[in-house]
Amino acid sequence: MPAEPRRVAIVGGGVIGIACAHFLGEAGYRVTVVDRGRIGAGCSERNCGLVCPSHVLPLAEPGAIRAAIQALLTPGAAFRIRPRVDLALWRWLWRFARRCNRRDQLASGHAIQPLLASSMELYPALARELDCEWQKSGLLFVYRRRDLFDAYAAADALLAAEFGEGARRLDAPELRAFEPSLDDSVAGAWYYEHDAHLSPERLLASWRARLEARGVRFVENRAFAGFDVASGTARSARVGDESLRADVWVVATGAWTPRLAALIGRRIPIEPGKGYSLLVPRPAVCPRVPMIFPEHRVAVTPLESGLRLGSIMEFAGYDESLPESRLRQLRDGAAHYLREPLADARSAEWFGWRPMTWDSTPVIGRCPGYENVWLATGHNMLGLSMAPATGRLVTELVAGIEPHVNAERYRAERF
């Protein structure tokens, strides 16, 4: 590094932006993080807190189109597309549909896995520094129907053979002994012992405090309004009513990235995938291990503050409603599996937009058309799981260091 540290400005204060700030700061850069709202208030703060190396397979898989059509014909299904005239959405869906085959599924999986594996290596050291409830207790995929439980064996065999991420099969008697919070009606579960979880709220609050103590500056409630560019170099940016200067820029704006297309001169094919979550009091017999209930598309994470329930995927644009029916759907879905009834009280009711790419792979690399603007966006449903690796990779690219993972597969030029 030169005697005068280079200035880096990160646009976007979610977990990806904060991870970039962490590693850039460690590398000696002077870092400012700017967000249009409150730092961490988007999808980063109220998700289910799962850190999942097992989630290596993309959403685009053989049979996904048939399942999506069935969901669209089912009232109250966890998947929904709001019919509307939106050419970008229909182009996105067309490209997604073309990838619903085994070859492309595996290609995306092999692009996703290095970031998941790297983050899993980086998280323990971060957790020792931060107050985030880090627990490496695994993840259960729990089924009520025996036929669906048995059918998942094919997906697990693929994960084991291609990615080394096979699960331990737990039939009903062994499962109930392993996780006493489950109801007697469950048929069995698949246990991914390498997965972990944490409290996203505590992670972000603790991480921000640690970075501020190390000199990182956070600027909230200032909307990015575009770069001032000379010869392909962004010299400054309009942020709110002021001009911010930096030598390097990182755009980590998640699902909002398409809204910035005119400002950065590049449209990234990201669609906002709306999800929901809420917090209920911990039941008397509370789950020890996070669980996903694939039949009802609900995830459950035990936190010190309560039981976090989350799920649902809606392609409804930037819809800001919080329907009671969706929150009730999360609670009712989880209740099918748990031995103890869930309390009526609930809190932290939330919705957010996940940044969905049609190949399920994030966009990390130089922004085309600029010498000093980098992208770190499009992490789909795995932003928390990929954040440390993304921060490290962005820092390597900015500093001109050999990347610790193959960065070519994440470039924006693939679109």
PyMOL commands that set and color helices and strands:
alter all, ss='L'
color gray80, all
select helices_A, chain A and resi 15-26+64-72+87-98+102-129+146-151+153-163+172-178+200-213+254-264+324-335+383-399+408-410+412-414
alter helices_A, ss='H'
color red, helices_A
select strands_A, chain A and resi 7-11+30-34+50-51+79-81+139-143+168-171+188-192+196-197+217-219+224-230+233-239+242-245+248-251+270-280+291-293+298-303+306-315+347-357+363-366+373-377
alter strands_A, ss='S'
color yellow, strands_A
deselect
rebuild
show_as cartoon
